[in-house]
Amino acid sequence: MANQVGQRVSGARATTAGLPPFQTQDVSHEGSVRAAVAALVLVVVSALAIFPFILPSIPV
């Protein structure tokens, strides 16, 4: 099993030998940062939308 994985990896390296090296780490973090920002915006917008309905029920 490990030998098959090694052959696949070496084959993938051989097919990308002519291409310039690319960074996968920055791309993977970019997607997670976008997802975190989108989730934060969704939470803030939903809190602002619900706030006027909760405010009258809070006793002062």
Backbone as a ProteinNet text record, in pm:
[ID]
protein_1_A
[PRIMARY]
MANQVGQRVSGARATTAGLPPFQTQDVSHEGSVRAAVAALVLVVVSALAIFPFILPSIPV
[TERTIARY]
83.4	0	87.2	188.8	275.8	353.8	389.3	463.2	375.7	247	156.4	141.4	131.5	120.4	246.8	362.4	488.2	498.1	449.5	452.1	358.8	245	151.5	210.1	275.6	334.9	447	532.3	641.8	587.2	477.4	416.3	359.2	300.8	245.8	357.7	469.4	583.1	639	638	691.4	603.3	472.4	383.3	390	427.1	433.8	576.6	669	809.7	833.1	758.1	780.6	711.8	627.4	552.1	627.6	606.9	671.3	611.3	688.6	635.5	526.5	428.2	318.7	302.9	249.2	232.3	88.5	73.1	-61.4	-103.9	-8.7	-42	-122.4	-81	-151.7	-292.7	-308.7	-440.6	-535.4	-487.9	-575.8	-617.3	-526.5	-562.8	-657.9	-645.7	-731.8	-878.6	-906.3	-1043.2	-1098.9	-1017.6	-1066.6	-1087.3	-1004	-1022.2	-1150.2	-1175.4	-1299.9	-1421.6	-1414.1	-1525.8	-1547.9	-1439.8	-1452.4	-1511.4	-1468.4	-1521.9	-1668.7	-1704.3	-1844.3	-1931.7	-1881.8	-1957.7	-1973.4	-1868.1	-1875.2	-1974	-1971.6	-2066.2	-2208.8	-2229.6	-2363.3	-2413	-2326.1	-2364.6	-2399.1	-2318.5	-2343.1	-2472.6	-2494.4	-2616.5	-2739.7	-2731.8	-2848	-2873.4	-2766.9	-2784.8	-2848.9	-2807	-2867.3	-3012.4	-3044	-3181.4	-3273.3	-3222.6	-3304.6	-3311.2	-3211.6	-3201.2	-3325.4	-3384.9	-3504.2	-3622.6	-3630.5	-3741.3	-3717.1	-3591.5	-3560.2	-3565.3	-3530.8	-3518.8	-3647.7	-3767	-3887.5	-3917.8	-3869.3	-3900.6	-3805.5	-3701.8	-3606.8	-3660	-3686.1	-3734	-3622.2	-3655.8	-3554.9	-3567.1
-119.9	0	125.4	126.6	243.7	261.4	150.1	158.7	220.5	185.6	243.5	393.4	435.6	578.4	649.7	590.1	650.2	664.3	565.3	573.3	682.4	697.6	802.8	941.1	957.4	1087.2	1119	1021	1046.3	1072.5	1007.8	1034.3	1173.8	1220.4	1356.3	1458.9	1429.8	1522	1526.8	1413.7	1410.2	1490.8	1489.5	1561.8	1712	1756	1899.5	1952.3	1873.9	1914.5	2039.5	2058	2172.9	2299.1	2289.6	2406	2476.5	2606	2675.8	2630	2633.3	2590.5	2685.6	2631.1	2712.7	2684.4	2782.5	2768.8	2728	2614.9	2568.7	2617.8	2656	2694.7	2824.4	2923.9	3051.6	3035.5	2952.1	2933.1	2867.5	2769.8	2700.8	2793.8	2880.1	2972.8	3080.1	3117.6	3222.8	3180.1	3056.3	3007.5	3004.2	2964.2	2957.9	3097.2	3192.9	3330.4	3388.2	3362.1	3410.6	3349.6	3221.6	3155.6	3214.3	3243.8	3302.3	3442.5	3521.7	3657.5	3651.9	3561.2	3547.8	3506.1	3415.1	3372.8	3487	3565	3678.7	3783.6	3812.1	3908.9	3858.1	3729.3	3672.1	3683.2	3659.1	3669.8	3814	3909.2	4050.4	4098.4	4063.4	4107	4045	3917.3	3854.6	3912.8	3947	4008.6	4146.4	4223	4355.2	4343.9	4238.4	4220	4177.6	4099.4	4049.4	4149.7	4235.6	4326.3	4412.4	4475.5	4558.3	4479.4	4349.7	4268.8	4224.8	4209.6	4169	4288.7	4406.3	4525	4558.1	4555.6	4589.5	4490.8	4367.3	4268.7	4275.6	4357.4	4369	4471.5	4429.1	4526	4620	4744.3	4843.9	4870.4
0	0	0	86.6	93.3	-35.6	-99.1	-224.8	-333.5	-336.5	-435.8	-414.6	-290	-260.6	-304.2	-278.7	-319.9	-470.4	-542.7	-688.8	-738.7	-675.2	-717.2	-692.4	-578.4	-547.1	-644.5	-673.2	-766.8	-906.2	-943	-1072.8	-1080	-971.3	-968.6	-976.8	-912.8	-920.7	-1061.8	-1130.4	-1266.1	-1361.4	-1340.3	-1431.4	-1407.6	-1288.5	-1260.2	-1263.9	-1320.5	-1319.2	-1403.3	-1512	-1598.6	-1551.9	-1451.3	-1404.8	-1292.8	-1276.7	-1165	-1032.3	-925.6	-795.9	-747.4	-681.3	-628.5	-480	-409	-264.9	-235.4	-169.6	-135.6	2.1	85.2	222.6	224.4	146.2	144.7	90	-10.2	-70.6	28.9	104.4	198.3	311.9	356.4	463.5	413.1	287.1	233.6	237.6	205.2	209.4	350.4	447.2	584.6	642.2	602.5	649	590.9	463.7	402.2	469.9	503.1	570.6	709.6	780.7	914.4	907.8	811.2	795.8	756.7	667.9	627.4	745.6	829.1	946.8	1046	1064.7	1156.8	1107.1	978.5	921.3	936.9	915.4	929.8	1073.5	1170.1	1311.4	1346.8	1300.6	1332.7	1268.7	1142.9	1074.2	1138.6	1174.6	1237.8	1377	1450.3	1582	1569	1470	1449	1402.7	1329.5	1283.5	1397.8	1492.8	1603.4	1717.9	1731.9	1846	1868.8	1766.8	1793.3	1848.5	1817.7	1868.1	2011.7	2051.8	2188.7	2283.6	2234.5	2319	2396.3	2335.7	2414.1	2527	2517.5	2620.4	2739.3	2733	2843.8	2944.3	3069	3168.6	3212.2	3232.5	3271.4	3420.5
[MASK]
++++++++++++++++++++++++++++++++++++++++++++++++++++++++++++

